[in-house]
């Protein structure tokens, strides 16, 4: 592959094991990517607070995309100058695509009468309830609840009522996305739009180079990212069917779950092994 490469990776169920959150199987491939200066860009439903520790654990110093494309965090100095339409905060240049989380929580409040007892959401859940729903530790659950842009919803009702609930959210201007465990509530943003914006930014720094984007994900909230990428990798999931794409060319589906499939696919696509 002669072009510069950008790897956009979902975390839960993709680079991180769905059940254990381990990424041990991916470490040798992460090391090879680092040796080749190929950026791995976490593109996740997780929060900025969660990514601070996860990036450190993964050994990454690259930009990252949080809360299903609601914002991109770029370490200050990663590019020669601050990109347009970004704000500087906490050592990052931040491109925001979504309204703040308080707005979306307000929308949910308007639906609680109509859908009483049919759903719960992070702002209304105790830390213990988030632990039970996610399998995270108490400390990790506290970081997961530090939402800035979107709100995860735990659906408790039946499928027919869920269809009505989704329609009600869309009528209020929201764009709910189904993740591995939760519905994620936000506006007109998604991982695909964030990928396109960041790829263009990389491209603008090297006018004589072309970039190829590889995206890896296992859930429906990864569809926009997978469709937007030059090469899409659907990671086999132990709990969900592979996401359905409109993209037809350069689509791969792994034979193994999570980080094992993640490593297999990148080794084949990039390193021909």
JOKAGI-V160623 format. One record per run of one state. SS is the DSSP state (2 for helix, 1 for strand, 0 for the rest). FROM is the first residue (numbers start at 1). TO is the last residue. Records with the same first field share a line. If there is no record, write none. Layout:
# JOKAGI-V160623
SS: FROM-TO, FROM-TO
This chain:
# JOKAGI-V160623
0: 1-3, 10-11, 13-15, 17-23, 36-38, 44-47, 59-63, 70-70, 76-86, 90-91, 97-100, 112-118, 125-126, 135-137, 145-150, 156-158, 172-176, 179-182, 186-190, 206-210, 218-219, 229-230, 237-250, 270-273
1: 4-9, 12-12, 16-16, 39-43, 64-66, 71-75, 87-89, 92-96, 119-121, 151-155, 177-178, 183-185, 211-217, 231-236, 251-257
2: 24-35, 48-58, 67-69, 101-111, 122-124, 127-134, 138-144, 159-171, 191-205, 220-228, 258-269
